[in-house]
Amino acid sequence: KEKLKMIKLALKDWHTAHTQNLPSRIEYLKGQLSALDQKGEEENLSEAKLVELHGVTSDIHSLSRLNASIC
């Protein structure tokens, strides 16, 4: 029974840490996306920057879905 309480507490702490400030994390990623878009308009993006762009887009999508499911 004590072990279950400890697991529940750890899960609650993990959930709080991973869902805290989702809107600000999304806004930060949108800023990164905007910067990459701007750079892409000025010059061709390197392969690494394209990978970063796709990663940021994916992260925004994932966090937005998570935020919507919580609200």
NURO-994499 format. One record per atom (N, C-alpha, C): x, y, z; residue number from 1; residue in three letters. Coordinates in nm, 3 decimals. Atoms other than C-alpha are relative to their C-alpha. Example, Ala and Ser with C-alpha at 12.3 -4.5 7.8 and 13.67 -1.06 7.14 Angstrom:
BEGIN
{east 0.089&north -0.119&up 0.000&n 1&res ALA}
{east 1.230&north -0.450&up 0.780&n 1&res ALA}
{east 0.090&north 0.120&up 0.000&n 1&res ALA}
{east -0.082&north -0.119&up -0.006&n 2&res SER}
{east 1.367&north -0.106&up 0.714&n 2&res SER}
{east -0.077&north 0.109&up 0.073&n 2&res SER}
***
This chain:
BEGIN
{east 0.082&north -0.120&up 0.000&n 1&res LYS}
{east 0.000&north 0.000&up 0.000&n 1&res LYS}
{east 0.087&north 0.126&up 0.000&n 1&res LYS}
{east -0.092&north -0.114&up -0.003&n 2&res GLU}
{east 0.285&north 0.241&up 0.081&n 2&res GLU}
{east 0.069&north 0.017&up -0.135&n 2&res GLU}
{east -0.067&north -0.005&up 0.129&n 3&res LYS}
{east 0.454&north 0.151&up -0.244&n 3&res LYS}
{east -0.092&north 0.066&up -0.105&n 3&res LYS}
{east 0.096&north -0.059&up 0.093&n 4&res LEU}
{east 0.138&north 0.243&up -0.437&n 4&res LEU}
{east -0.011&north 0.150&up 0.023&n 4&res LEU}
{east 0.005&north -0.144&up -0.031&n 5&res LYS}
{east 0.121&north 0.580&up -0.259&n 5&res LYS}
{east 0.123&north 0.071&up -0.056&n 5&res LYS}
{east -0.123&north -0.060&up 0.050&n 6&res MET}
{east 0.483&north 0.649&up -0.352&n 6&res MET}
{east -0.004&north 0.011&up -0.153&n 6&res MET}
{east 0.011&north -0.001&up 0.146&n 7&res ILE}
{east 0.416&north 0.558&up -0.715&n 7&res ILE}
{east -0.097&north 0.109&up -0.045&n 7&res ILE}
{east 0.098&north -0.104&up 0.033&n 8&res LYS}
{east 0.108&north 0.781&up -0.725&n 8&res LYS}
{east 0.060&north 0.140&up 0.017&n 8&res LYS}
{east -0.062&north -0.130&up -0.024&n 9&res LEU}
{east 0.304&north 1.071&up -0.577&n 9&res LEU}
{east 0.104&north 0.032&up -0.107&n 9&res LEU}
{east -0.101&north -0.020&up 0.104&n 10&res ALA}
{east 0.589&north 1.024&up -0.824&n 10&res ALA}
{east -0.066&north 0.031&up -0.134&n 10&res ALA}
{east 0.073&north -0.025&up 0.125&n 11&res LEU}
{east 0.342&north 1.011&up -1.113&n 11&res LEU}
{east -0.062&north 0.139&up 0.000&n 11&res LEU}
{east 0.059&north -0.134&up -0.011&n 12&res LYS}
{east 0.167&north 1.324&up -0.990&n 12&res LYS}
{east 0.107&north 0.107&up -0.019&n 12&res LYS}
{east -0.110&north -0.095&up 0.016&n 13&res ASP}
{east 0.500&north 1.507&up -0.964&n 13&res ASP}
{east 0.047&north 0.007&up -0.145&n 13&res ASP}
{east -0.042&north 0.005&up 0.140&n 14&res TRP}
{east 0.600&north 1.392&up -1.313&n 14&res TRP}
{east -0.100&north 0.074&up -0.088&n 14&res TRP}
{east 0.105&north -0.063&up 0.079&n 15&res HIS}
{east 0.267&north 1.503&up -1.458&n 15&res HIS}
{east 0.004&north 0.152&up 0.015&n 15&res HIS}
{east -0.007&north -0.144&up -0.026&n 16&res THR}
{east 0.293&north 1.845&up -1.295&n 16&res THR}
{east 0.120&north 0.062&up -0.071&n 16&res THR}
{east -0.121&north -0.054&up 0.063&n 17&res ALA}
{east 0.648&north 1.894&up -1.421&n 17&res ALA}
{east -0.012&north 0.005&up -0.151&n 17&res ALA}
{east 0.008&north 0.007&up 0.146&n 18&res HIS}
{east 0.560&north 1.797&up -1.777&n 18&res HIS}
{east -0.117&north 0.079&up -0.059&n 18&res HIS}
{east 0.113&north -0.076&up 0.054&n 19&res THR}
{east 0.235&north 1.991&up -1.809&n 19&res THR}
{east -0.001&north 0.144&up 0.049&n 19&res THR}
{east -0.006&north -0.135&up -0.055&n 20&res GLN}
{east 0.336&north 2.303&up -1.622&n 20&res GLN}
{east 0.047&north 0.098&up -0.108&n 20&res GLN}
{east -0.037&north -0.108&up 0.092&n 21&res ASN}
{east 0.356&north 2.621&up -1.829&n 21&res ASN}
{east -0.002&north -0.041&up -0.146&n 21&res ASN}
{east 0.009&north 0.040&up 0.141&n 22&res LEU}
{east 0.252&north 2.456&up -2.154&n 22&res LEU}
{east -0.018&north 0.120&up -0.092&n 22&res LEU}
{east 0.015&north -0.115&up 0.091&n 23&res PRO}
{east 0.131&north 2.785&up -2.304&n 23&res PRO}
{east 0.130&north 0.077&up -0.022&n 23&res PRO}
{east -0.126&north -0.074&up 0.018&n 24&res SER}
{east 0.466&north 2.954&up -2.239&n 24&res SER}
{east 0.100&north -0.083&up -0.080&n 24&res SER}
{east -0.089&north 0.085&up 0.080&n 25&res ARG}
{east 0.655&north 2.655&up -2.381&n 25&res ARG}
{east -0.040&north 0.004&up -0.147&n 25&res ARG}
{east 0.049&north -0.008&up 0.138&n 26&res ILE}
{east 0.436&north 2.668&up -2.691&n 26&res ILE}
{east 0.040&north 0.133&up -0.062&n 26&res ILE}
{east -0.038&north -0.133&up 0.051&n 27&res GLU}
{east 0.498&north 3.042&up -2.730&n 27&res GLU}
{east 0.149&north 0.008&up -0.029&n 27&res GLU}
{east -0.144&north 0.002&up 0.023&n 28&res TYR}
{east 0.873&north 2.988&up -2.697&n 28&res TYR}
{east 0.031&north -0.072&up -0.131&n 28&res TYR}
{east -0.023&north 0.076&up 0.123&n 29&res LEU}
{east 0.863&north 2.726&up -2.972&n 29&res LEU}
{east -0.050&north 0.077&up -0.123&n 29&res LEU}
{east 0.049&north -0.082&up 0.112&n 30&res LYS}
{east 0.654&north 2.957&up -3.191&n 30&res LYS}
{east 0.101&north 0.108&up -0.035&n 30&res LYS}
{east -0.106&north -0.098&up 0.025&n 31&res GLY}
{east 0.928&north 3.217&up -3.151&n 31&res GLY}
{east 0.115&north -0.062&up -0.078&n 31&res GLY}
{east -0.106&north 0.071&up 0.073&n 32&res GLN}
{east 1.187&north 2.963&up -3.263&n 32&res GLN}
{east -0.043&north -0.026&up -0.144&n 32&res GLN}
{east 0.053&north 0.027&up 0.133&n 33&res LEU}
{east 0.967&north 2.869&up -3.557&n 33&res LEU}
{east 0.003&north 0.126&up -0.086&n 33&res LEU}
{east 0.000&north -0.127&up 0.071&n 34&res SER}
{east 0.930&north 3.232&up -3.655&n 34&res SER}
{east 0.142&north 0.039&up -0.043&n 34&res SER}
{east -0.140&north -0.033&up 0.033&n 35&res ALA}
{east 1.307&north 3.285&up -3.642&n 35&res ALA}
{east 0.051&north -0.089&up -0.113&n 35&res ALA}
{east -0.043&north 0.091&up 0.107&n 36&res LEU}
{east 1.367&north 2.978&up -3.857&n 36&res LEU}
{east -0.068&north 0.035&up -0.133&n 36&res LEU}
{east 0.071&north -0.042&up 0.122&n 37&res ASP}
{east 1.101&north 3.092&up -4.105&n 37&res ASP}
{east 0.065&north 0.124&up -0.060&n 37&res ASP}
{east -0.063&north -0.124&up 0.046&n 38&res GLN}
{east 1.261&north 3.435&up -4.125&n 38&res GLN}
{east 0.134&north -0.031&up -0.067&n 38&res GLN}
{east -0.130&north 0.036&up 0.056&n 39&res LYS}
{east 1.602&north 3.283&up -4.183&n 39&res LYS}
{east -0.017&north -0.073&up -0.133&n 39&res LYS}
{east 0.027&north 0.073&up 0.122&n 40&res GLY}
{east 1.454&north 3.053&up -4.447&n 40&res GLY}
{east -0.042&north 0.091&up -0.115&n 40&res GLY}
{east 0.037&north -0.096&up 0.103&n 41&res GLU}
{east 1.314&north 3.353&up -4.633&n 41&res GLU}
{east 0.122&north 0.075&up -0.053&n 41&res GLU}
{east -0.119&north -0.075&up 0.038&n 42&res GLU}
{east 1.654&north 3.520&up -4.638&n 42&res GLU}
{east 0.103&north -0.086&up -0.073&n 42&res GLU}
{east -0.098&north 0.090&up 0.061&n 43&res GLU}
{east 1.861&north 3.217&up -4.736&n 43&res GLU}
{east -0.050&north -0.143&up 0.010&n 43&res GLU}
{east 0.037&north 0.141&up -0.008&n 44&res ASN}
{east 1.837&north 2.845&up -4.792&n 44&res ASN}
{east 0.046&north -0.057&up 0.134&n 44&res ASN}
{east -0.034&north 0.060&up -0.129&n 45&res LEU}
{east 1.829&north 2.653&up -4.466&n 45&res LEU}
{east 0.086&north -0.123&up -0.022&n 45&res LEU}
{east -0.083&north 0.120&up 0.005&n 46&res SER}
{east 2.093&north 2.391&up -4.403&n 46&res SER}
{east -0.085&north -0.121&up 0.038&n 46&res SER}
{east 0.072&north 0.124&up -0.035&n 47&res GLU}
{east 1.989&north 2.030&up -4.355&n 47&res GLU}
{east -0.029&north -0.004&up 0.150&n 47&res GLU}
{east 0.018&north 0.000&up -0.146&n 48&res ALA}
{east 2.039&north 2.068&up -3.979&n 48&res ALA}
{east -0.112&north 0.095&up 0.041&n 48&res ALA}
{east 0.105&north -0.097&up -0.032&n 49&res LYS}
{east 1.816&north 2.376&up -3.969&n 49&res LYS}
{east -0.137&north -0.051&up -0.045&n 49&res LYS}
{east 0.127&north 0.059&up 0.045&n 50&res LEU}
{east 1.548&north 2.194&up -4.171&n 50&res LEU}
{east -0.049&north -0.105&up 0.099&n 50&res LEU}
{east 0.035&north 0.100&up -0.101&n 51&res VAL}
{east 1.557&north 1.909&up -3.921&n 51&res VAL}
{east -0.051&north 0.070&up 0.126&n 51&res VAL}
{east 0.043&north -0.077&up -0.116&n 52&res GLU}
{east 1.530&north 2.164&up -3.640&n 52&res GLU}
{east -0.140&north 0.058&up -0.022&n 52&res GLU}
{east 0.130&north -0.057&up 0.035&n 53&res LEU}
{east 1.237&north 2.331&up -3.817&n 53&res LEU}
{east -0.111&north -0.104&up 0.013&n 53&res LEU}
{east 0.100&north 0.107&up -0.009&n 54&res HIS}
{east 1.051&north 2.002&up -3.848&n 54&res HIS}
{east -0.021&north -0.044&up 0.145&n 54&res HIS}
{east 0.011&north 0.036&up -0.141&n 55&res GLY}
{east 1.127&north 1.919&up -3.484&n 55&res GLY}
{east -0.081&north 0.101&up 0.079&n 55&res GLY}
{east 0.073&north -0.106&up -0.069&n 56&res VAL}
{east 0.998&north 2.253&up -3.361&n 56&res VAL}
{east -0.149&north -0.007&up -0.036&n 56&res VAL}
{east 0.139&north 0.011&up 0.045&n 57&res THR}
{east 0.682&north 2.216&up -3.569&n 57&res THR}
{east -0.069&north -0.118&up 0.068&n 57&res THR}
{east 0.055&north 0.119&up -0.064&n 58&res SER}
{east 0.627&north 1.868&up -3.432&n 58&res SER}
{east -0.023&north 0.023&up 0.150&n 58&res SER}
{east 0.014&north -0.029&up -0.143&n 59&res ASP}
{east 0.685&north 1.985&up -3.074&n 59&res ASP}
{east -0.118&north 0.092&up 0.027&n 59&res ASP}
{east 0.114&north -0.091&up -0.016&n 60&res ILE}
{east 0.436&north 2.270&up -3.115&n 60&res ILE}
{east -0.131&north -0.078&up -0.011&n 60&res ILE}
{east 0.122&north 0.080&up 0.021&n 61&res HIS}
{east 0.177&north 2.027&up -3.247&n 61&res HIS}
{east -0.027&north -0.089&up 0.121&n 61&res HIS}
{east 0.017&north 0.091&up -0.114&n 62&res SER}
{east 0.234&north 1.778&up -2.965&n 62&res SER}
{east -0.041&north 0.074&up 0.126&n 62&res SER}
{east 0.033&north -0.076&up -0.121&n 63&res LEU}
{east 0.229&north 2.038&up -2.689&n 63&res LEU}
{east -0.138&north 0.065&up -0.010&n 63&res LEU}
{east 0.133&north -0.060&up 0.018&n 64&res SER}
{east -0.079&north 2.206&up -2.836&n 64&res SER}
{east -0.109&north -0.104&up 0.024&n 64&res SER}
{east 0.098&north 0.107&up -0.023&n 65&res ARG}
{east -0.265&north 1.875&up -2.839&n 65&res ARG}
{east -0.009&north -0.034&up 0.148&n 65&res ARG}
{east -0.002&north 0.030&up -0.143&n 66&res LEU}
{east -0.156&north 1.804&up -2.482&n 66&res LEU}
{east -0.071&north 0.110&up 0.077&n 66&res LEU}
{east 0.063&north -0.113&up -0.068&n 67&res ASN}
{east -0.263&north 2.151&up -2.372&n 67&res ASN}
{east -0.151&north -0.001&up -0.021&n 67&res ASN}
{east 0.144&north 0.005&up 0.028&n 68&res ALA}
{east -0.601&north 2.113&up -2.542&n 68&res ALA}
{east -0.068&north -0.112&up 0.077&n 68&res ALA}
{east 0.061&north 0.112&up -0.071&n 69&res SER}
{east -0.661&north 1.779&up -2.375&n 69&res SER}
{east -0.010&north 0.027&up 0.150&n 69&res SER}
{east 0.002&north -0.033&up -0.143&n 70&res ILE}
{east -0.587&north 1.926&up -2.032&n 70&res ILE}
{east -0.107&north 0.103&up 0.030&n 70&res ILE}
{east 0.095&north -0.111&up -0.024&n 71&res CYS}
{east -0.804&north 2.236&up -2.067&n 71&res CYS}
{east -0.143&north -0.041&up -0.018&n 71&res CYS}
***
